[in-house]
Amino acid sequence: MSGLPAVDSRAPDFFIVGSPKTGTTALHRMLSGHPQVFMSPLKEPRFLASDLLPRPQHAHARREEGYPTTMAAYLALFAQAQANQRVGEATPTYLWSRTAADAIAELSPGARIIAILREPSSFLRSLHLSFLKGGNESEKDLGKAISLEADRRSGRQIPRSSHRPQLLMYSEHVRYVEQLERYRARFPPERMLVLIYDDFLADNRETVRRVLRFLEVDDTAPIRIRKANPTVGVRSTGLRSAAGSLVAGNSRTARAARTTIKSLVPQLASARAHRRILFSEPPPPDERLLLEIRKRFKGEVVALSEYLDRDLLSLWGYGELG
């Protein structure tokens, strides 16, 4: 991190740190509608995780998409906040990050931390599909993608289109207790709110009100319910990779290709057509693979149940695994 903010700068006083695919976008939108809350207009600034930097060949896309690369640019995201508002941002990979907790504590020592956790097998399936959609992953088989962790940790089997291959260590995403401990080491328990995704799905409104009470703002204000982003499948990883290269590329060839495609087939320029061509309904889950994942990570669920003093084994059906 590039130093503490100036005295007159407004830094966030709460952070939604994760996990991905747990409704953090919907929560961000619902909180944005509260008069006493100001959320970063950029949903995932990612700035406070130095271990989330993209590969050099993708760094230009990060700048073009408006992601802050300096402390001044990061703090500018919150410049419009009013004095009476809680100020927050949501970067769901902060929970995965090994550097974000320390960076947040340095920037905003009194910050409040919000995390949402999801049952490991459904989470990893959804995360894998999300990585395929975003071009970070090219291996369509989740089981094989997980088995590639050792190779990828050594720099092998990395998809050419992968912008943040460090995130492809799937097992690291469900080390929930280890992740929470990084924040507990810097923030007292009363400054941390750990939510369970099932509760959010069951009652969006009450979960949001619980967050509002945690933030000590009016929890009786009307809440406009927002749906979580749907999980989608990818029709072709090759087509997705080519499209991503054209969209993100900054070379003369990429710019010329974009212009040519739009002039020849103008309807492809629309976001709706783009989604229809590249994405589809997600494939049915591989129940045998999900069972293997559940068995592999049962120990994590046991540890999390003890850590949160909540019976997640029963909630997530792990008690039946033996």
C-alpha angles and dihedrals in degrees: 000000000000102000138286121305124262116268093256095047120106114228125186116272095198135035132198097212103180166183112251117235093027101105097273091139091053091047090049091053095046093049090047089064094058114100093220095050130073117193125192108265086225103068098208113027092168088191098128095058108079090181091061096069114133123242112277093253089059098043094096091059089055091056094044092051091056100252109155117248098179134048090244091055091046094051090046087069088071100039093108095056117120122235092247095051131096108235122216148160135198122221106158094195091062087088091057092045120099093205105040098080092057093043092050091049091050093049099039112013093180095049124137118230126212123191131177119200130197135197105276103237097048089041095053092046091052092043092051091051089048091052090050090051093049095046095244091114131041102176105096095193109083094203092053091044090056091047090056093066095101093049093046092049086059092049097259130122092022112155112241090231093051109121097181108022090169086077092060092082091101098183091058091063093066099048086110101164092047089051095048091047090061088061096039088057089061105028131046118244093254089061093056128076117189114192129188117229093225090061091050091051093046095051118008094175097051092046091053091048089052089054091049091052089049089053090047095236130125107297094186096069116115113271122211106213115229124195121234117253109272122245112244138187128234118238095206129001089205092055091044091051093048092048091048091052091053094046097045100031119109099188123114089249093053093047091048091048092052091051093047094048093049092048094048098040107018094175089067088069091071118096091227093055090045091055093045093052098044104032139050141172110303116263117255112273119263098237094193091054093046089053090052090051091049091052092047094052100035089108090059090053091049090051093047092049090055093043094052095032090233130121100243091155090071095037092053097035097247095129088076094058095079 
